[in-house]
Amino acid sequence: MQEEINVNDCKRLINDNFVSKLLAYLRGDSLKVSTHGEYMKVYQLIIFQCDANDNNEQIYQIFEDFVEDYLVGEIEPSLRSLQGEQLLSKLCKIWDAYVIYSKMMDRSFEYLNRYYLKNNSKQLIGEKCMSMFSDKIFQPMNTRITEAILKQITNDRASEQINKDIVKRSISVYVDVGLIKPKPMRTLQGTFLWQGENNLSVYDECFEAQFLINTQKESQASANIWYTTLNCPEYLRTVQKFLENEENNADLWLQPETKIKMLKITESELISKMAGAVSAKDTGCVHMFEQKNLEELKLMFEVFKRDQSTFGLIIQEMNPYILKRGEKIVMDETNVKDPHLFTEKLLAFKAEIDELVSFSFSNQLMFQKARDNSFQEFMNQQQFTPIYIAQYSDREFRSGLKGLSDLDVHKRLDAIINLFRCLHGRDVFIKQYAKELGNRLLNKSSMSHEYEEVFI
């Protein structure tokens, strides 16, 4: 009976028993594609036409006709008048349906894949489904689709509510369309997706290029507005929140390579180019140091560390801040007359600045070095500083450490050693310390030989 079926009747039978039912299922008009019997009838009909009648080319043309009818007759009109979020929402629904459609067509016309298409260097069924979608739908509409996606991203950057899942799924279409040798697949979990060799040329050309241009323009505009309308801490908090949102979005819908490029642009516009002006505001870096606002300094550090070349802007204000306060200590007449008071003031100030560098700047090496250089500069303005610190150490070992726990003793000794490291005249300290140590040992006035050894 199959021998009597011509190609035109074959197309009608495939449509009646499979394609029309598949389309009804995709529209939601049917709960199943076709019965097993109907599917097998179509599958065997295709095999017979290709094998016995050698109608491979005609069957392949029938397949193409079905796909084109679906794309041009149904999908394109449904998208034609849509814009914005409505366009993206419809695109996502269509793309989900189209991968199912392509998989079912690939399954039914699979016999063509085995021999005819491979032997004649033609696109396999899945590949042809993808290329026809690209030619008939995606390429003619990709500008509108890209504009719609970018509009949603712009709205999100303006803190407007958007459907992020639709943006993610819409961008994924660019990746799927660019696949080399794409094949529609059904996973073990029952979901449908495209698989193939990754190729981002379509994504790069049609989406990424324009996305990065928009990102640069919008970041620059935002930086100017925020700088004009916000004080320094407000600007920093706004930038921090903006960049965190950009990173989260990038992880959701961008390729990793695009995320890197995007962050480079946003950080350049919002931080690198604006850091000097922002930190120089009257609520900026100098004000933060003067008010001892460790939280705001920490905020500035956290934002600026995205471009560590901006650390110099903080350090150039931290150094004179430390010098000014340090010089006040070493030049104060009351302190100069009392070695114990002099050293206690230095230790307290050193502890304060150490806490600042630790809490606000995470003990970053550049800040540690800047702190140490500043302490060296003002501490060594007085020639007697090494002698005073040695005399203070003598007093600690004689009576100052009495009643302290081992932990507290080690903290006190470490603090003295940290001052010692800032001395230029270390040999002067050592000479004076050795003299005092000899007297303690001779007079048996040291509180602990163990602590003496630890200190040495």
N, C-alpha and C positions, 0 to 999 in steps of 0.2 A: 504493500500500500504506500510505503514511504517513497517508492520509486516514482509514483505518479504525482508527487507533490512538487510543483515548480517553485522557483525562488520567490515569486510574489506571494504564493500561498504560504510558503515557509515564513515569510516576514509577518503575515497576518497571524499565523498560529503562534509564533513567538510573542507577538504583541498580546494576543488574547489570553494566552496561558501564563505569561510571565511579566512582560514589561508594564502592561496596564495595571496589573495587580501590584507590582512593585511601586508604581507611582501613587496608586491609591493608598498603599501602606505609608509611604513617606508623607502624604498629605494628611494622614491621620484618619482616613476614611475606612481603613481596614486594619484588623488586628494582626494579620499575617500576610506575608508576601504571596505565597502560593502553597498548595499542598505538595507533598513529596511526589505524588503521581504526576502532577502538572509539571513540576521541575524536571523530573526524569524524562518526560515526554519531550520537552524542549531540548534538553541536553542531548538525548539520543537523535533527535531530528537534526541538530547542528552537526553531530558527528557523521551522520549519514550523508548529509549534503556536502560536507568537506571531504569525506573519505571516499564514499562510493561514487558521488557525482562530480567530485573535484571542483566544487563551487566555493572554494576558500575565499577567493577575492570577493565574490558576491556576498558571502556571509559577513565578511569583514565590513563591506559597505553597508549592509543592513545594520550592523552594530553602530557604525558611525552615524547613520541616519537617526537611530533611536537617541543617541547622545545629543546630537545637534538639535533634534526636536525638543528635547528636555531643556537644554540650555537656552536656545533662542525663543522657544515657544512658551516656556513657563518661568524659568529663572530670571532671564533678563527683564521681562516686563514687570516682574514683582519688585525689582530693584530700581527701575528706571526713574521713578519720581521721588524716591526717598533721599533724605539728607540727614546729616548729623547722626545722633544716637539711634534714630529709627533705621537708618541705613546699616549701621554696624550690627544692630540687633538682628535685623533680617539676614544680613550676610552670615552671621554665626549660625543661625538656624539652617540656612541653605547649605553651608559648608558641612555641618553635621549630617544633613540628609545626603549630600553629594558623595561623601565617602562611603556611606552605606550603599548608595546607588552603584558606585564604582565597584565596590566589592562584589555585589550581586551580579553585575555584568561580567566582571572578571571570572567569577565562578561559573556562570552559564556558558560563556564563550571561551572557556579555558582551553578547549581543544585546539583553538587557533594558536594559542601561546606555544603549545608543545612543538608544532612542526612548521606550519605555514609562516607565521610571523618571524620566528627565529631564522628559518632558512632563507627568508626573503629580506632580512635586515629591516623589518618594519617594527614600529613601536608595539610593544605588548599592550594588552587590553588596558591594564591599569595606567600605563604611561600615556596611552592615547586619551583616556578619560581626563587625565591631568592637563595635557597639552591643549585639549579642546576647551577645557574650562578657562585656562589662561588666555587663549586666543579670543574666545567669545565673550567672556565675562570680566576676567581680572584686568587684563591689559587695557581694555577700553574704559574701565571704571576706576583704575587704581589711583588716579589723581583725586577723585572725589572721596574714595575710601581713606586715603592718606590724610586729606584735609579734615575729614570727620574724626579720625583718630587723634590728630594733633589738637583739634579743638577740645576734645575731651581731656587731653593731658593739660592743656592750658587752663581749663576750668578747674581741674584738680589742683594745679599750682596756685590758683586763686582761692583755694579752700572751699570750692563748691563741691557739692556731692555728685559723684559720678558712679557709674556701674563699672568697676575696675575689671570684673571678670569679662565683660564684653570687650574692653580694650585689649586685654590679654589674648583672648581668643581671636580677635580681629588681626592682631599683629602676627599671630601664629600662622595665619593664612599665607603671609609673605614667605615664611620659612618653608611651608609645605609646597607652595607653588615652585620654589626653587630647587626642590629635591632632584637629584640625578637618579634615573631609573626608579621613579616612585611606584610603590605598590600598595594598594589598599589592603589593610589587614584587620582581622578580628582577634582581639586578645582573649585570653582564657577567662577574663572577667566579663566578656561579652561586649566590650566597647570597640568602636571602630576608629581606626587612625591610619595615617599615611606613614609608610616607612620607605627609606631610601638613603642614598649617600648624601650627606649634608653638603649643601652649597648655598651660601648666603648672598649670592649675586643679586637676586631679585629683592631680597630684604634690604641689602645695602643701597641699591640704586633707587628703589621705589619708596622706601620708608626711612632708613637711617639717615641718609644725606639731608633730607628736609627736616627731620627731627632734630638733628644737631644744629642746623641753622636756626631753627625756632628757639632751641634751648639757649643759644648764645644771645639772641636778641632779648628774650624774656628775662634772662638772668641779669643782663646789663641794665635793662629798664627797672627791674626790681631793686637792684643795688642802688641806683640813683634815688629812687623813691624812698627807700628805707633810710638811706643816709640823710636825706633832707628832713624826714619826719620823725625819726627815732633818735634817742640818745644812745650812747655807746653800748651799755648792757642790753638795751632793747634790740639794737641792731644785731648783736651777737646771738642773742636767744632766737631771734627770727631766722637768721641764717642757719643756725644749728638745727632748728626744727625743719626748715625747708630742705636741707641736705639729707637729713634722716628720712624724710618722706620720699625724696628722690631716690635714695638708695633702696628703700623698701619697694618702691614701684619698679625700679630697675630689676630687682630680683624677681619680681612678679611677671614682668612682660618684656624685658629686653634681653637680647643676647649678651653674654658676658663681655664680649669685645665692645659692644655699644655702651655698656655701663661704665667702662673705663674711660672712654672718650667723653661721655656725658659729664662724669665727675670732674674730669680735667677742665672742661669748659666752665662748669658752674663754680668750681673752686677758684678758678682764675678770675672770673667776673665778680664774685661775691667776696672773696678773701684777698687774693694776691694783689689785685688792682685797688682795693679799697682799704686795706689794712692800715696804711699810713694815715689816711684821713680819719678813719674811724677811731684809731687809738689816740689820735691827737685831739679829739673832742674834749670839751671841758669836763665831761663825765668819763673820760678815757683813762689811759694807763696811769698818768701822773696822779689823777684824782684817786684811783683805786689804791695806789701805794700809800698816798697820804692818809687815806681813811682806813688803811689796813684791812681792806675788803678782800679777804682771801677767796671768798666764793666767786666774786666777779673776776678776779685775776685767774682763777681756775677756769672759768667760762671762756675767757679770752684765749687762754692756752689751749683748751680743748678745740676751739674753732680754728685757731691759727696753726695747730699742729698738722692740719691737712696740707699746709705749705710751710715747711719748717724754715724757709728763708725769711718768714715774717717774725720768727722768734727774736731777731735782732731788734725789732721795734720795741719789744717788751724789755729786753736786756738793756737797751740804751737808756731806759728810764729807771730800771732797777739799780744799775750801778751808781748813779749819782744819789739815789735815795739811800742806799747803804752807806756810801761815803759821807754824806751829810750827817747822818745820825751817828756813824762811827767816830767821825772827827769830833763831834760834840762830846763824846765820852772821853776820848784820849786827850782833849785839850781843856777839859773842865778842871779848874784849879783845885776843887775839893777832891776830885778823883786822883789827880796827880800827886797829892800829898799823902794818899793812903793806898799802898800796894794792894791791900785786901779788897777795898772798895773798888779800886780801879779794875781789878781782875774779875770781881763779881759782876760788875756792869758789862764787861766784855762777854762773860759767859752767858749772861741773861740775853744780851743782844744776839749773840751767836745762836742760842737756842731758838729765839724768835724767828730769825731769818732762816734757820734750818727747817723750821716748821712751815714757813712760807714756801720754800723751795720744794719741800716734800708734798705738802697738801695742794698747793696751787699749780705746781709745775711738774709733779710726779717724779721729782728727782732727776729730771732730764739732764743729761751730761752737760749741755751748753750752759744751763742755768747754774749747775754746781760749780763749773769752772769760773763763771762770771762772779758768783758769790765769793769764791775763794780769792779771786784776784782783787776784789774790792776790799775784803778784810785785810789782805796783805798790804794794800796801799795805805789804809789809814792806821793800822796797828803799828806799822814800822815807821811812822812819823816821829814816834818817841823812842829814843835810844834805850830808855830804861824798861821798855815793855817786856823783853825777855827776862830781866831780873825780877820784875814785879810778879810775873807769872810763876817763876821758880819759887819766890818767897811765899806766894799763895799756896803752892803745892806743899811746901814745908809745913805750913799751918794746917793744911788738910790732914797730912799724915800724923801730925802731933795730936790734933784734937777734933778736927772738922768731920772726920769719918766716924766718930764715935756713935754707937747706937744705930747705925744704918745697916740694912740688909745687904747681903752680897750683891744683889741686883742693883741696888741704889749706889753702892760703892763703885761698881763697875761703870755705871752711868756717869758718876762724878769724874772718875778718872778719864773716861773716854772724852768727856767734854774738855778737859784740860789738854789732852793730847791733840784734839782737833784745833785748839788755839795754837798749840806748839807748831802744827803743820803750816800755819800762816806766817810764821816768823822768818825773817831774813837772817837774823842773828841767832840761829839755833845753837851755835857753839857757845854763845854768851849764856843762853839758858842752861845748857848742859854743864858749863863750868860752875854757875851759881847753884844749880840743883845738886851737883856732886858735893859741893861745899856743905850745903844744908843736910844732905844725906849723911855725910861723915859725922856731923855734929849729932844727928839723931841716933846714929848707931853708937857713937861714943858715950852719949848720955843715956842711952836706952830709952829714948823718948818716943820712938816710933810705935804707933798703935798696932802695926801688923807687918812682919817681915814678908808674909805672903803677898800682901797688897803692894809692898815695895817692889817685889820681884815682878809682879804683873805689870806695874807701871813702867819699869825699866824695859 
